Amino acid sequence: MQSIGRYLNNLGFMAVIAGLAVAALILAALTNWTAPRVERDLASELAAGMLTFEQELGYGGLIHNFKNYLLRPDETAYRDAAKKNVDRLFTELEGLSKLVQQLDMMLDFETTRRVINKYSLAIDRITALHGQGLAVTQIDERVRIDDSSAFENIEQVATAAREILAFRASEQASRTAGLIRSIFLLIGAFLVSVGIVFVFLITDRRRRARELTAAHNYADDLEDMARIATHDIRSPLKQIAFLVQEVITDCSENAGRLSLESREDLDLIRQRTLRIDALVEGTLGLMRTSALADRVEVVDLRVLVRSIVEIDAPPHLPVNIEGGDKIRVDKAKLTVVLRNLISNAVKHGTSANPNLLIRLVQKKQTVEISVEDNGPGIAEQHRERIFTLFATLDETGQDDDVAGIGLPMVRKIVRRLGGEIVVAGSTLGGAAFCVTLPR
């Protein structure tokens, strides 16, 4: 019992350490964002500069004015404009070259520089040849320039810049996901330690007054941590604190014995903790999905749906699959969508006689995928709200205990695939989630 007392005495110290650890992780997150952001900004600047440079060189800039001067050598305004284009292009090349060096890219603009030099010399040559009385066709044959290598050089650098941007974005998403997971794992570990302390409070009747005071301190600590957590995590944390206080009060009134109601309260504490974990996992799932690179391929919908049903649906659950089609789509993202919808349908089907219907309807330019269940359904006034992050509904249309992050993720992915998702009534009596995708 003395060890219990020492543990309780150190509770405040534990809270401080936990808070400092969370602060350290947040500071690490800010630090880790800085360097990749600088490189990402340089790559963005390079990509934007390449676009401006290509316009200055292309048929709206140097090449345009050069060709016009070749066709109308008497109109010297085109010659002057072309020379200004040359000057601006060389100035821009200096800036772009510095960005390439800062990004450690194994590329340069020498090919492009040579082409611009050729155009610069050709402008003066047109003037000289025109002065000799040569026709336009004759001048064109003597000053013609193959500029394809310059555009290939520009495209190589632009492609490399885009690849750096994509890589840094993916790398940053992974780093951020790891930091968020570490923060919430730390919060979870602290909550577990608080739960252990409360168990000690229940069994240690001789220290009841001291433990009740500590409980108020723990509640204050939980409130401080709740300010750091998101709005949807705040609610289950407050419920945990309330239920624990109920257990303490119940033990105080029943000589330290746990009543049936207190046992139910402890089970609710466990459920709320699982809800927090589900919210964190859902949030990380959204980030991972955003970071996924697009990879379009031909997918047999019927084969894909059947493989998901075999994994996610109970073995004896009646699942009818109607229709089928092949579609060009990002298979990984579509799999995430279908797994969420099928899992939801399995979960919300009637417990007495669950049933599931999946329709794959081919249309001229689209494919419609509907997942239907025979559960309680969703009232029309709530059908848009269920796609709001962290919002879910129970059978009465009220928020329930489940972390509703799946459907917002589904809508986000479907729209990224160029489609849309709506919910309607099912022919089975429950809800029907209808996804429309381009073929």
Secondary structure, 3 states (H helix, E strand, C coil): CHHHHHHHHCHHHHHHHHHHHHHHHHHHHHHHHHHHHHHHHHHHHHHHHHHHHHHHHCCCCHHHHHHHHHHCCCCHHHHHHHHHHHHHHHHHHHHHHHHHHHCCCCCCCHHHHHHHHHHHHHHHHHHHHHHCCCCHHHHHHHHCCCCHHHHHHHHHHHHHHHHHHHHHHHHHHHHHHHHHHHHHHHHHHHHHHHHHHHHHHHHCHHHHHHHHHHHHHHHHHHHHHHHHCCHHHHHHHHHHHHHHHHHHHHHHHCCCCCCHHHHHHHHHHHHHHHHHHHHHHHHHHHHHHHHCCCCEEEEEHHHHHHHHHHHHCCCCCCEEEEECCEEEEEHHHHHHHHHHHHHHHHHHCCCCCCCEEEEEEECCCEEEEEEEECCCCCCHHHCCHHHCCECCCCCCCCCCCCCECHHHHHHHHHHHCCCEEEEEECCCCCEEEEEEEEC
